[in-house]
């Protein structure tokens, strides 16, 4: 799967997140859980970790657990239980390494890669927290539309700083447009969300552009889901700061 195809699929996932937020918060929770599990399965293959199964289990528990506790938490801040999940996932990472029977080659790569995967998968819980803030579905839609347009723009092979400017500009336009249309947020809030999401998409696109054709379907899927997952925590933090 090449770079442009991955960017287009990321844009599609952004549209799915927006649709789920408008449809029902429970639908958004289901989408986030699926994204976390897909990322968890593809992450060890994307990083070529030495023990894919163990890493998948740890990352999946971290991502799904983060989404679950965020959905179950009552009252702000909705991410207050997330550090507990992350701490347990880090502990499981070391348990996984101690259980290995292969001589524990590439131990540092395995530990660092698994913990990074847990953080990335758990970041998707930000979408669930965001839909429960004062901005509600409007906040999520602004972030998701910014992700959609930014990723679609990233699919065009501009290159260099022009690609960053075009991607960020498209995301800002998407966020601002959603801010005008959706209730409880405004164009300024949407623009700031769009800027943050656009820069994030541009950076991840530039990073993954160095591996234009990933080997394996699930490695490509992890690369597709990565910007969607990380954008969740970005949208929540900006919404929390601007809207309270």
URZI-V732197 format. One record per residue. N is the residue number from 1. SS is DSSP state (A for helix, B for strand, O for the rest). PSI is psi as a letter, one per 20 degrees, with the letter a starting at -180 (999 if undefined). Layout:
N:SS:PSI / N:SS:PSI
This chain:
1:O:p / 2:O:r / 3:A:g / 4:A:g / 5:A:g / 6:A:g / 7:A:g / 8:A:g / 9:A:h / 10:A:g / 11:A:g / 12:A:g / 13:A:h / 14:A:g / 15:A:h / 16:A:g / 17:A:g / 18:A:g / 19:A:g / 20:A:h / 21:A:h / 22:A:h / 23:A:g / 24:O:p / 25:A:h / 26:A:h / 27:A:h / 28:A:g / 29:A:g / 30:A:g / 31:A:g / 32:A:g / 33:A:g / 34:A:g / 35:A:g / 36:A:g / 37:A:h / 38:A:g / 39:A:g / 40:A:h / 41:A:h / 42:A:h / 43:A:g / 44:A:h / 45:A:h / 46:A:g / 47:O:i / 48:O:l / 49:O:q / 50:O:h / 51:O:n / 52:A:h / 53:A:g / 54:A:g / 55:A:h / 56:A:g / 57:A:g / 58:A:g / 59:A:h / 60:A:g / 61:A:h / 62:A:g / 63:A:g / 64:A:h / 65:A:g / 66:A:g / 67:A:g / 68:A:g / 69:A:h / 70:A:g / 71:A:h / 72:A:i / 73:O:p / 74:O:p / 75:O:q / 76:O:q / 77:O:p / 78:O:i / 79:O:j / 80:O:h / 81:O:i / 82:A:g / 83:A:h / 84:A:g / 85:A:g / 86:A:g / 87:A:g / 88:A:h / 89:A:h / 90:A:g / 91:A:g / 92:A:h / 93:A:g / 94:A:h / 95:A:g / 96:A:g / 97:A:h / 98:A:h / 99:O:i / 100:O:q / 101:O:j / 102:O:j / 103:O:i / 104:O:l / 105:O:q / 106:O:l / 107:A:g / 108:A:g / 109:A:g / 110:A:g / 111:A:g / 112:A:g / 113:A:g / 114:A:g / 115:A:h / 116:A:g / 117:A:h / 118:A:g / 119:A:g / 120:A:g / 121:A:g / 122:A:h / 123:A:h / 124:O:i / 125:A:i / 126:A:h / 127:A:g / 128:A:g / 129:A:h / 130:A:h / 131:A:i / 132:O:i / 133:O:r / 134:O:h / 135:O:h / 136:A:b / 137:A:h / 138:A:h / 139:A:g / 140:A:g / 141:A:g / 142:A:g / 143:A:g / 144:A:h / 145:A:h / 146:A:g / 147:A:g / 148:A:g / 149:A:h / 150:A:g / 151:A:h / 152:A:g / 153:A:h / 154:A:h / 155:O:i / 156:O:p / 157:O:m / 158:O:g / 159:O:q / 160:A:b / 161:A:h / 162:A:h / 163:A:g / 164:A:g / 165:A:g / 166:A:g / 167:A:g / 168:A:g / 169:A:g / 170:A:g / 171:A:g / 172:A:g / 173:A:g / 174:A:g / 175:A:g / 176:A:g / 177:A:g / 178:A:h / 179:A:h / 180:A:h / 181:A:g / 182:O:q / 183:O:q / 184:O:j / 185:O:r / 186:O:r / 187:A:h / 188:A:g / 189:A:g / 190:A:h / 191:A:g / 192:A:h / 193:A:g / 194:A:h / 195:A:g / 196:A:g / 197:A:g / 198:A:g / 199:A:g / 200:A:g / 201:A:g / 202:A:g / 203:A:g / 204:A:h / 205:A:g / 206:A:h / 207:A:g / 208:A:i / 209:A:h / 210:A:i / 211:A:m / 212:O:h / 213:O:o / 214:O:q / 215:O:o / 216:O:p / 217:A:g / 218:A:h / 219:A:g / 220:A:h / 221:A:g / 222:A:g / 223:A:h / 224:A:g / 225:A:h / 226:A:g / 227:A:h / 228:A:g / 229:A:g / 230:A:h / 231:A:h / 232:A:g / 233:A:h / 234:A:g / 235:A:g / 236:A:g / 237:A:g / 238:A:g / 239:A:g / 240:A:h / 241:A:g / 242:A:h / 243:A:i / 244:O:999
